[in-house]
């Protein structure tokens, strides 16, 4: 009886996930997760947040969680939108919470429902990932989050079939994604300050969007330097 209940629960979750993905593409919701749409609707979104702050924050958290948990496209634009609507500090907090919860949910789904699929899909990468986890532990996940050698959703799925603990996955992911989150949210907060066409060329906005391009390279250089220093230390 217990076995049937577990199977029923897993089946229900799987159907809910499939339904969510189907509705996302059926209603072409991706059209609303573009930088162009954000530019055109930012004043209305900011005004709505001013009038209904709790509803806006709650809706944003749910939408971001939905996108992250189902590995749907649009998380980057949503992160920028968080800065545009809520500002740097509040936007960073909301994105950090929602992205961590979504990533952890995706990892657990891969671990419980999609284990065979993930093992087959990433059969060439899994042995290397397991070896890195065994050698470096949570630090390997931390480096993946800092420098996205694999896409966000691939990390979530692949980590689901490693022995990493759920709590460790959650806090390491949150910490590793934080710097990138701040860069993207800051770009969004600068976008929210645009009132005229002349503001598009403002130093703050130009620097923020430049950081979006150079940030991964900067982090990779820092990590390479750190790892080189660590490996050069004499073993005791």
N, C-alpha and C positions, 0 to 999 in steps of 0.2 A: 504493500500500500504506500509506504514511504517512497519507494522507488518511483511509483507512478506519479506521486505528487511532485517529486523533483523533476521528472521528465515533463510534466505538464507546465511547471513553472518555467523551465528552460524554453519550452516551445512557445509559451506566451511571450516571454521576453524577446525571443528571436522574431516572432511575428510583429511585435511592437516596433522593433528596430527596422524591420523591412518596410513596415507601413510608413514610418517616419521618413525613411530615405525615399520611398516612392512618392510621398506627398511633396517632399522638397523639390524633386525634379518635375513632378507632374504640374505643379503650380509655378514652376520656373522661379523659385524664390531666390535663386542665385543672382537674378537681375538687380536685386536690391542690395547685394553685397559687393558693390563696386565703388571705386573712388569717385567716379563721375556722379553716381547717385548720391553719395555722401555730400559732395560739394553742393549739389542742387537742393538738398533737403536739410542741410545742417541748421539753418535758421529755425525751421519748423521744429526740428528735434530738440534744439536748445530751448526754445520757447515752451515746448511740451514738458520738458524736464523741469523748467522753472515752475510751471503750474501744477505738475503731478510728479514730484521727485521720487516718492516711494514706488509708485506704479512703474515709472520709467526704469528705475534701478532693478526692480524685480523682473520686469520683462526682459531687460538686457541680460541679466544673469541667466535666466532660463534659456534665452535664445543662444547665448554663447555656450552654455553647457550642452545644449542640443547639438550644436554644430561640432563641438569638440568631441563629445561622446560618440557621435555617429561618424566621425571622421569625414565630415562634409566640407566642401570648399568654402572659404569665406572668413576664416579665423583672423587672418592678417588685417582685413578691412574692418572687421568688428573691433579689433584691438585699437586701430586708428580712430574708429568711431567712438570708442570709450573715452579717448582723450578729448575729442571734439565736443562731446555732449557733457562730460562730467569734469573735465579738467585733469591735470596731471596726477594729483594725489589720489583723488577718489577713483579716477579711471584706472589707475594702476592697481589699486586694491581690488576693484571689481573684476578686472581681467585676470589678476593673479588667482583669485579664488575660483572663478568660473573655469579657467583653463586647467587648473589643477584637478578640480572635481571631474571635469570632462575627460581629461587624460587618464585619470585613475579608473573611471568607469569603463573607458575603452579597453584599458589593460585587463580589467577583470572580466569583461565580456570575451576578450581573446582567450583568457585563461580557462574560462568555464564553458563557453559555447563554441568558440572557433579554433580550439587548440589544433585539431587535425588539419583544418584549412590553412592556418598560419604556418604550421610545420611544413606543409606541402608547398605553400606559396614562397616561403623564404628558406627553403631547405639548404640552399647554398650559404646563406648568411648566418643561420642559426648557430652552427658550430663555432664560428668565429666570435659571435656575440657571447655565447656561453663561456668561452675561454676567457674573454676579456672581463666578464663579470666575476669569474673565478679568480683571476689575477688581480684585478683592480677594485672589485666590489662596486659600491655605489658611485665611486669617483668616475667610473666609465660612463654611467648614465648621466652624471653631471656634465661631463665633457660633450656628450651627444646633445644635451639640451643647450649648452652654450654655443657650440658650433654644429648646426644641423646637417651633419654628414648624411643623415637619413631624414626624410620628411617627418613632420610631427606625428602623423598618424602611424607611420611605419614603426617608429620607436615605441609607441603605445602597444601596438599589436605584437611586436617582436618580444618586448619585455614581459608580455603575458605568459610566455612559455619558458621563461627563465626562473630560477629559484628566488629571485629578489622578492622581499617581503612587501606587502601592499603599503604599509605605512612608510617604509623607506622609499619606495617608488614615489609616493605622494610628496614628501617633504623635499627630497632631492630634486624632483621635477620642478617644484615651485621655486626653489632656490636657483636652479639652473636657468629657468626661463625668465627670472625676474629682470635681469639686465636688458634682455631683448624686449621684454614687455615695456619697460620704462622708455626705451628708445622709440618704439612704435606709438605708445600712448602720448609721448611728448610731441611727436609729429602731428598727431591728431589734435592736441591742445592748441598748437600753433595754427592749424587749419581752422579751428573754431574762432580764431581772432580775425579772420579775413572779413572785412566789411566792404572793401572796394577792390577793383582789379589791381590797383597799385600795391595792395597788401600782399599779393601773391609773390612779389619780389622782395619781401621783407627778409632781413638777415636771419631772423629766428626761424622762419619757415624753410628757407633754403638750407640752413645748417641742419635742421631736424631731418629733412628728407635726404640730405647727403649722408647723414649718419646711418640711415636705413641701408645704404649701399655698402658703406665701409665697415660697419659694425662687425659683421661676421669675419672679415679679414683681420680686424684688430684683435678680436677674441682668439682667433686661431694662432696669431703670432704670439700672444701672451701665453697661451696654453703650451705651444711648442717650446717657448723659453722655459716655462715652469717644468715641463717634463724633461727637458734636456738637463736642467739643473738637478732635478731629483735623481735622474739616472746616472749622473756623473759623481754623485756622492759615493764614497767608498763604503762597501757593506761591512757591517760590524761583526 
